């Protein structure tokens, strides 16, 4: 049985999430504040964490940053009442895998959880990419999941690396946002979100010499993205 840790300070919402997730067959643990969530994540090793950003004691950003710095490898789904793009970007930079903005529908959240759970325990689908790939001064080693730029290790989040490998595999072919959502995030729906765009922007910021005029991670107007070695 897959284990989920829900860190949410609203007891009614936490109870509702627990009830619905348990109905779907998950083993659910609750934490009501940031320090408790951090402790339970360390002690229970959940397969997925649902993490509210606005928490007492320690906010969700601090919890996420601490866990990722400690090597916590499992997916983290953020719950946020904020709609600002900057808040979502900050979450992704710290290692979040997906987010749901409050208020949200239960079916939407369950779909996001299901998509992330499908990837738990699976090796990212690198398939044909075996040897290290190089472009510009960047080297990507799919086997070790290490990326270096000018010899220095670049800290990519798991989803950023999965996205980069998905683009590299196309060998210059255009791939749509929807296709990337399905492959990298496991989304089954047909609704395109800004998640892919946000992660692409982060990849450019970390790997391109001029993120505003990228040479390798290119936009295909009204179609998606493509990779240029």
URVEN-V318526 format. One line per field, one symbol per residue. phi: phi as a letter, one per 30 degrees, with the letter a starting at -180 (. if undefined). psi: psi as a letter, one per 30 degrees, with the letter a starting at -180 (. if undefined). Layout:
phi=???
psi=???
//
This chain:
phi=.dcbcccaddddddddddddddddjcccccbcadeddddddddchddaccbddcbdiaddddddedddddjdcddbcdcbddcdeddddeddddjdcabbcddbdedddddddeddddcdicdedchddcddcbahccbccddchccbbhicdcdcdedddededdddddhjddbdddddedddcidcdccdcdededddedddddccdbedbdcccccceibkbbccd
psi=kkkkkjjkfjeeeeeeeeeeeeefgljkkkkfleeeeeeeeeffilfkkjjkejklekleeeeeeeeeffgjflkkkkkkfkfkeeeeeeeeefglellkkkklkeeeeeeeeeeeeffkfkkkifcfjdlkkkkbgkkkjeefhkkkkhfkkkjkleeeeeeeeeeeffhfkkkleeeeeeeefgkflgkklgeeeeeeeeeeeffkejffikfejkkjkgebllkj.
//
